């Protein structure tokens, strides 16, 4: 459950909003929970809370904030729940249709 990742009220609200708007995701690529991405530069694997491999996009909970820059440096789109002003709508708009 996504809500188990919440470390504070702001993160919980973002995750609740994303869950509430899940009907907007039916025609979009489905994420893999706790999926991995490979950093081609270092050959290290990183676990991402939600990963859309086709879209090269990840969502990270606050506890994984330390790998945001690694994800971005790898050319992936990265959303982190602690990003000020991040909304579920912004995440949903970024997920491509399938």
C-alpha positions in Angstrom: 0.0 0.0 0.0 1.4 3.4 -1.0 0.2 5.0 2.2 2.6 2.9 4.2 5.4 5.0 2.7 4.2 8.3 4.1 6.5 9.9 6.6 4.4 13.0 7.2 1.1 14.6 6.5 2.2 16.2 3.3 3.5 13.0 1.8 0.3 11.1 2.9 -1.9 13.7 1.3 0.0 13.4 -2.0 -0.2 9.6 -2.0 -3.9 9.7 -1.0 -4.6 12.1 -3.9 -2.7 9.8 -6.3 -4.7 6.8 -5.2 -8.0 8.8 -5.4 -7.2 9.7 -9.0 -6.2 6.2 -10.1 -9.2 6.1 -12.5 -7.2 8.7 -14.6 -4.4 6.1 -15.0 -6.4 3.3 -16.7 -5.0 4.1 -20.2 -1.5 4.8 -19.0 1.6 2.7 -18.5 1.3 0.8 -15.2 4.1 1.2 -12.7 6.1 -1.5 -11.0 6.2 -1.1 -7.2 9.7 -1.4 -5.7 11.2 -1.8 -9.2 14.9 -1.3 -10.0 16.7 0.9 -12.4 20.3 0.5 -13.5 22.7 3.4 -13.4 24.6 2.8 -16.6 27.6 5.0 -15.5 28.3 3.0 -12.3 26.4 -0.3 -13.1 24.6 0.1 -9.7 21.0 -0.9 -9.3 18.6 1.4 -7.4 15.3 0.4 -6.0 12.5 2.9 -6.8 9.2 3.0 -5.0 7.3 3.2 -8.3 8.9 2.9 -11.7 7.5 3.2 -15.2 10.3 1.6 -17.2 9.0 2.3 -20.7 8.6 6.0 -19.8 11.9 6.1 -17.9 10.1 7.7 -14.9 10.2 7.0 -11.2 8.4 8.1 -8.0 10.4 8.1 -4.8 9.1 8.4 -1.3 10.9 10.7 1.2 13.0 7.9 2.5 14.7 7.5 -1.0 15.3 11.2 -1.5 19.0 10.6 -1.5 18.9 8.9 -5.0 17.0 11.6 -6.8 20.1 13.1 -8.4 21.3 9.7 -9.5 17.9 9.1 -11.2 18.0 12.5 -12.9 21.6 12.0 -14.0 20.6 8.8 -15.7 18.2 10.7 -18.0 15.1 9.5 -16.1 12.2 11.7 -15.0 12.0 11.6 -11.2 9.3 12.7 -8.8 10.0 12.7 -5.1 7.3 13.1 -2.6 9.2 15.8 -0.7 9.4 18.1 -3.7 7.6 21.3 -2.7 4.4 21.8 -4.6 4.4 18.4 -6.3 0.9 17.3 -7.1 -0.7 14.0 -8.2 -2.0 15.8 -11.3 1.6 16.6 -12.3 2.6 13.0 -11.9 -0.4 11.7 -13.8 0.1 14.2 -16.7 3.7 12.9 -17.1 2.8 9.2 -17.4 2.4 8.3 -21.1 -0.6 6.6 -22.6 -0.1 3.0 -23.7 
